[in-house]
């Protein structure tokens, strides 16, 4: 097995937005994008890391030049990503600013043992630390950073890291798919690019659509200033979460698949189990069923005893706001909801129903109490997690369809959320096998991973 130092950095490039005479919604020389309260929630949240693996046996030399050229053209549409996040002394809130000449860091690296590509991109279980050398470091104040790691004669990986205050998963996916679309139409270094982005990929930057009559932005900013303050204007992401689980030397990353047939079997099981119940209908979506099933398997695998456990869910708020905002709105527009259940109930025979009931109750509160209910405490005291035996969370969504990302070398063989090893979340994505299946990723200690795998297989 290759060790973390098996990745050798070849060079670090600074990629600037391509200069064009085209008219864009924002000026190309200078631009300032204020953060909304949706962004500020994530100001000091841990960075988000993801890696894509693309199998290209010939591994042409044009890979890096095409990626650089297409990235430059893509940044014309995503200027804020080339900018810097700062908190000036005169500003009441942090600001994402772009000035002509700002650039995105693109690291080019090479793997010392190229044959490891097949293990890293194809094995169900991998040492958690193996993916970290494939994602770059995020420079202070930077929005994103990118890394191309070449596995000669086998393929390459594309590692990304982003500051969560800049954008949520939906905006990130839009950027990656835009880059992929443009890359497929770029011949090489210095070539022109006439490909246009479809409407569903064109970012919408107008911040005025996010209304804040309660002054949540000012409230959150004030709370951050007082945190380890006074006047703490740091915009540096933290590696600490109250419910995070640190990666241990023996931690394993596991990738599992719930096929559409298995998801339907779970759905039918819940319907049959609750048929005689007078309780209100449960939320039986693919997302809810997958989260409930993984929640139960995780609690059992880690032998959590007594008390309550919680599952933190993130919900896209774009269509839920009044009035709704465009689906292509760039930035953060997600709200959190927490599902809570007695641990003994999750461990019982009807654990799946118990978990699904808790998730249903949490999601119903979006309509019952309003999307922004309790928003004033999202930063200061979103919830007192210390009262729970364990808190789980979810990263990603099968709706992002991350495998539908072709830079010109075919769909990725695998893509993983690397940062779940730090946050303790389990990741969700639509499976690369299509057909409505869901791919689940998580990082656990070796003995817990073995138990989770057994539970995952036996229960379905």
C-alpha positions in Angstrom: 0.0 0.0 0.0 1.2 3.5 -0.8 1.9 5.8 2.1 0.7 9.4 2.3 4.2 10.7 1.0 3.7 8.6 -2.2 2.2 11.8 -3.8 4.9 14.0 -5.3 4.0 17.6 -6.1 5.2 18.5 -9.6 4.1 22.1 -9.7 1.5 24.5 -8.3 -0.3 26.6 -10.9 -2.3 29.8 -10.4 -5.2 29.8 -12.8 -6.9 33.1 -13.5 -10.3 33.7 -15.1 -10.0 33.9 -18.9 -10.2 37.4 -20.2 -13.0 37.8 -22.6 -15.0 40.5 -24.4 -18.2 38.7 -23.5 -20.7 40.5 -21.3 -21.2 38.8 -17.9 -23.6 39.6 -15.1 -20.6 40.8 -13.0 -17.6 43.0 -14.0 -14.4 41.2 -14.8 -11.9 43.6 -13.1 -13.4 43.8 -9.6 -16.3 42.3 -7.8 -17.6 42.0 -4.3 -20.1 39.4 -3.1 -21.6 39.9 0.4 -22.3 36.9 2.6 -25.9 36.2 3.6 -26.9 34.7 6.9 -27.1 31.3 5.0 -23.4 31.6 4.3 -22.4 32.9 7.7 -23.7 29.8 9.4 -20.8 27.9 7.8 -18.1 30.6 8.3 -15.9 28.4 10.6 -17.2 25.0 9.6 -14.6 22.5 8.6 -13.5 22.5 5.0 -15.2 20.2 2.5 -13.0 17.8 0.5 -14.0 15.6 -2.4 -12.0 13.4 -4.9 -12.9 12.1 -8.3 -11.1 9.2 -10.0 -11.0 9.0 -13.8 -9.7 5.9 -15.5 -7.6 6.8 -18.6 -5.1 3.9 -19.5 -3.3 6.1 -22.0 -3.1 9.0 -19.6 -2.3 11.6 -22.3 -0.1 14.6 -21.6 -2.9 16.9 -22.5 -4.9 16.1 -19.3 -3.3 18.9 -17.3 -3.3 21.5 -20.1 -7.0 20.8 -20.9 -8.0 21.0 -17.2 -6.1 24.3 -16.8 -7.5 25.9 -19.9 -11.0 24.8 -19.3 -10.8 25.9 -15.6 -9.8 29.4 -16.8 -12.8 29.6 -19.1 -15.1 28.2 -16.4 -13.9 30.8 -13.9 -15.4 33.5 -16.2 -18.7 32.3 -15.0 -17.6 31.7 -11.4 -15.5 34.8 -10.6 -16.1 34.6 -6.8 -14.2 31.3 -6.7 -11.0 33.0 -7.8 -11.4 35.7 -5.1 -10.7 35.8 -1.4 -12.8 35.7 1.7 -11.8 38.4 4.2 -13.3 40.3 7.1 -12.1 43.9 6.8 -12.0 46.1 10.0 -14.5 48.5 8.5 -17.0 45.8 7.4 -19.7 44.5 9.7 -19.6 41.1 7.9 -17.1 39.1 5.9 -16.8 39.8 2.2 -16.0 37.6 -0.7 -14.0 39.9 -3.1 -12.5 39.4 -6.5 -9.9 41.7 -8.1 -8.5 41.2 -11.5 -5.4 39.0 -11.2 -6.9 36.8 -8.4 -6.5 33.1 -9.2 -7.4 29.6 -8.1 -4.6 27.3 -6.9 -4.2 24.1 -9.1 -1.7 21.6 -7.8 -0.3 19.0 -10.2 1.1 15.9 -8.6 2.1 12.4 -9.5 1.6 9.1 -7.6 4.7 7.1 -7.1 2.9 3.7 -7.5 0.4 4.2 -10.4 -1.0 0.7 -10.0 -2.6 1.8 -6.7 -5.1 3.7 -8.8 -7.3 0.5 -9.1 -7.2 -0.1 -5.4 -8.0 3.5 -4.5 -10.8 3.8 -7.1 -12.2 0.3 -6.9 -12.0 -1.3 -3.5 -14.9 -1.3 -1.1 -12.7 -0.7 1.9 -9.7 1.6 2.0 -7.5 3.0 4.8 -9.0 6.4 5.6 -5.7 8.2 5.4 -5.1 7.1 1.8 -7.2 9.8 0.2 -5.8 12.8 2.1 -2.7 13.3 -0.1 -5.1 13.5 -3.1 -6.7 16.7 -2.0 -4.8 20.1 -1.7 -4.4 22.4 1.2 -6.8 25.4 1.3 -4.8 28.7 1.5 -5.8 31.3 4.0 -8.8 33.4 2.6 -9.1 31.2 -0.5 -12.5 30.0 -1.7 -11.4 26.7 -3.3 -8.2 24.8 -4.2 -7.8 22.0 -6.7 -5.4 19.1 -7.3 -4.7 16.8 -10.3 -2.8 13.7 -9.3 -1.6 11.6 -12.3 -1.4 7.8 -12.1 0.6 7.2 -15.4 -0.9 4.6 -17.7 -3.9 4.2 -15.3 -5.7 7.5 -14.8 -5.9 10.5 -12.7 -7.7 11.9 -9.7 -9.2 15.4 -9.2 -9.2 16.5 -5.6 -11.1 19.6 -4.5 -11.4 21.5 -1.2 -13.7 24.4 -0.6 -14.6 26.8 2.2 -18.2 26.0 3.1 -19.1 29.7 3.7 -18.6 30.2 -0.1 -21.1 27.7 -1.4 -23.2 24.6 -0.6 -23.2 21.2 -2.2 -25.6 22.3 -5.0 -23.5 25.3 -6.0 -20.3 23.2 -5.8 -21.8 20.5 -8.1 -22.9 23.2 -10.6 -19.3 24.5 -10.7 -17.8 21.1 -11.2 -20.3 20.1 -13.9 -19.7 23.5 -15.7 -16.0 22.9 -15.6 -16.5 19.3 -17.0 -18.8 20.5 -19.8 -16.3 23.2 -20.9 -13.3 20.8 -20.6 -14.9 18.4 -23.1 -14.9 21.2 -25.7 -11.4 22.6 -25.2 -8.7 21.3 -27.5 -5.7 22.2 -25.3 -3.6 25.0 -23.8 -4.4 28.4 -25.2 -7.4 27.2 -27.3 -10.5 29.2 -27.6 -13.7 28.1 -26.0 -17.1 28.9 -27.4 -19.2 26.4 -25.4 -22.0 28.1 -23.5 -23.5 26.9 -20.3 -27.1 25.7 -20.2 -29.5 27.7 -18.1 -29.5 25.1 -15.3 -25.7 25.6 -14.8 -25.6 29.4 -15.1 -25.0 30.8 -11.5 -27.4 33.4 -10.2 -25.5 35.9 -8.0 -28.2 38.5 -6.9 -28.0 38.4 -3.1 -31.1 40.7 -2.7 -33.3 37.7 -3.3 -32.3 36.4 0.2 -34.4 38.6 2.5 -33.2 39.1 6.1 -35.8 41.2 7.9 -34.8 39.8 11.3 -31.1 40.9 10.9 -29.7 37.4 11.1 -26.6 38.3 9.2 -25.7 41.0 11.7 -26.5 38.7 14.6 -24.3 35.9 13.4 -21.5 38.3 12.6 -21.7 39.7 16.1 -21.6 36.2 17.6 -18.5 35.3 15.6 -16.8 38.5 16.6 -17.4 37.6 20.3 -16.2 34.0 19.9 -12.7 33.9 21.3 -12.9 37.7 20.9 -13.3 40.5 21.1 -13.3 41.5 17.5 -12.4 38.0 16.2 -12.5 38.5 12.5 -11.1 35.1 11.5 -12.6 33.4 8.5 -10.4 30.3 8.9 -12.4 27.0 8.9 -12.1 25.0 12.0 -11.3 21.3 12.3 -13.4 21.0 15.4 -17.1 20.1 15.6 -18.9 19.2 18.8 -20.0 16.0 17.2 -17.0 15.3 14.9 -15.1 12.0 15.1 -11.3 12.2 14.6 -9.8 9.8 12.2 -7.8 7.1 14.0 -4.8 5.3 12.5 -6.9 2.1 12.1 -9.9 3.9 10.6 -11.4 2.4 7.4 -13.4 4.1 4.6 -16.2 2.0 3.4 -18.4 2.4 0.3 -21.8 0.6 0.1 -24.6 0.6 -2.4 -28.4 0.5 -1.8 -30.0 -0.7 -5.0 -33.4 0.5 -6.0 -34.7 -3.0 -5.3 -33.3 -2.9 -1.8 -34.7 0.6 -1.1 -38.1 -0.6 -2.3 -37.8 -3.6 0.1 -37.1 -1.2 3.0 -40.1 0.8 1.9 -42.4 -2.2 1.8 -41.1 -3.4 5.2 -42.0 0.0 6.8 -45.4 0.0 5.2 -46.1 -3.5 6.4 -44.8 -2.8 9.9 -46.9 0.4 10.3 -50.0 -0.8 8.5 -52.0 -1.3 11.8 -50.7 1.9 13.3 -52.8 5.0 13.8 -49.8 7.3 13.5 -49.4 9.7 10.6 -47.8 8.5 7.4 -44.0 8.3 7.4 -41.7 10.0 4.8 -40.8 7.1 2.5 -38.5 8.9 0.0 -35.2 7.3 -1.1 -33.3 9.9 1.0 -35.3 9.3 4.2 -35.1 5.5 3.9 -31.4 5.5 3.2 -30.6 7.9 6.1 -32.8 5.9 8.5 -31.2 2.6 7.5 -27.6 3.9 7.8 -28.5 5.6 11.1 -29.7 2.2 12.6 -26.7 0.3 11.2 -24.3 2.8 12.6 -25.8 2.8 16.1 -25.7 -1.0 16.2 -22.3 -1.3 14.7 -20.7 1.1 17.1 -22.5 -0.5 20.1 -23.9 2.8 21.3 -25.9 2.2 24.5 -28.5 4.3 26.3 -29.8 7.8 26.0 -30.6 9.4 22.7 -28.9 9.8 19.4 -29.4 12.5 16.8 -29.1 12.8 13.0 -28.4 16.2 11.5 -30.0 16.7 8.1 -29.4 19.5 5.6 -32.3 20.7 3.4 -32.1 22.9 0.3 -34.2 26.0 1.0 -34.2 27.6 -2.4 -37.7 26.4 -3.4 -39.0 26.6 0.2 -38.4 30.3 0.8 -41.2 32.8 0.4 -40.9 33.9 -2.3 -38.7 31.1 -3.7 -35.3 31.9 -5.2 -33.8 30.6 -8.4 -32.5 27.0 -8.3 -29.2 28.2 -9.7 -28.6 30.7 -6.9 -24.9 30.6 -6.1 -23.8 30.4 -2.4 -25.4 28.6 0.6 -29.1 28.2 0.9 -29.6 25.2 3.2 -31.1 24.8 6.6 -30.5 22.1 9.2 -33.0 19.9 10.9 -32.3 17.4 13.7 -33.9 14.0 14.0 -33.8 12.6 17.5 -34.5 9.0 18.7 -34.1 6.9 21.8 -31.1 4.7 21.3 -32.9 1.6 22.6 -35.6 2.2 20.0 -33.0 2.2 17.2 -31.5 -1.0 18.6 -34.9 -2.7 18.7 -36.7 -4.9 16.2 -38.5 -1.9 14.7 -35.4 0.3 14.6 -35.9 1.3 11.0 -39.4 2.6 11.8 -38.2 4.5 14.9 -35.5 6.2 12.8 -37.8 7.0 10.0 -40.4 8.4 12.4 -37.8 10.8 13.8 -36.7 11.9 10.3 -40.3 12.4 9.3 -41.0 14.6 12.3 -37.8 16.7 11.6 -38.7 17.2 8.0 -42.4 18.0 8.7 -41.2 20.9 10.9 -40.2 22.7 7.7 -43.8 23.2 6.8 -45.3 23.2 10.3 -42.9 25.7 11.9 -41.4 27.5 8.9 -38.1 27.1 7.1 -36.4 29.8 9.3 -37.9 28.7 12.6 -35.2 29.0 15.3 -32.7 30.6 12.9 -31.6 33.2 15.5 -29.9 30.4 17.4 -28.3 28.5 14.5 -24.8 29.9 15.2 -24.9 30.5 19.0 -26.7 27.4 20.1 -28.2 25.4 17.2 -28.7 22.5 19.5 -27.0 21.2 22.7 -25.4 18.1 21.3 -23.8 17.2 24.6 -27.1 15.7 25.7 -26.9 12.9 23.1 -24.9 9.7 23.2 -23.9 10.3 19.6 -24.7 12.7 16.8 -24.6 11.6 13.1 -24.8 13.8 10.1 -25.3 13.5 6.3 -23.0 14.9 3.6 -24.1 15.2 -0.1 -27.2 14.0 -1.8 -28.1 11.5 -4.5 -29.9 14.4 -6.3 -26.5 16.0 -7.1 -25.8 13.2 -9.5 -22.0 13.6 -9.1 -21.2 10.7 -11.4 -22.7 12.6 -14.3 -19.5 14.6 -14.5 -17.5 13.9 -17.8 -14.5 16.1 -18.4 -13.9 14.3 -21.7 -12.4 11.0 -20.3 -15.7 9.4 -19.4 -17.7 9.3 -16.1 -15.6 9.1 -12.9 -14.9 5.5 -11.8 -15.4 6.7 -8.2 -16.0 9.9 -6.2 -15.8 10.3 -2.5 -16.3 13.0 0.1 -12.9 12.9 1.8 -13.8 15.2 4.7 -16.3 12.8 6.3 -13.3 11.3 8.0 -13.1 14.5 10.0 -16.7 15.4 10.4 -18.0 11.9 11.2 -20.8 12.2 8.6 -21.9 9.6 6.1 -22.0 10.6 2.5 -24.8 10.0 -0.1 -24.6 10.1 -3.8 -26.5 8.6 -6.8 -24.6 5.3 -7.6 -22.3 5.1 -10.6 -24.4 2.1 -11.6 -27.5 4.2 -12.2 -30.9 2.6 -11.8 -31.9 4.6 -8.7 -29.3 3.1 -6.5 -27.7 5.2 -3.7 -24.0 5.0 -2.8 -23.1 5.4 0.9 -19.7 6.3 2.2 -18.5 6.4 5.8 -15.4 6.2 7.9 -15.2 4.0 11.1 -12.7 2.2 13.2 -11.8 -1.2 11.7 -13.9 -3.3 14.1 -16.9 -1.0 13.7 -16.7 -1.1 9.9 -16.7 -4.9 9.9 -19.9 -4.8 12.0 -21.5 -2.1 9.9 -20.8 -4.1 6.7 -22.4 -7.2 8.2 -25.5 -5.3 9.4 -25.8 -3.6 6.0 -25.8 -6.9 4.2 -27.9 -8.9 6.6 -30.7 -6.3 7.1 -31.5 -6.2 3.4 
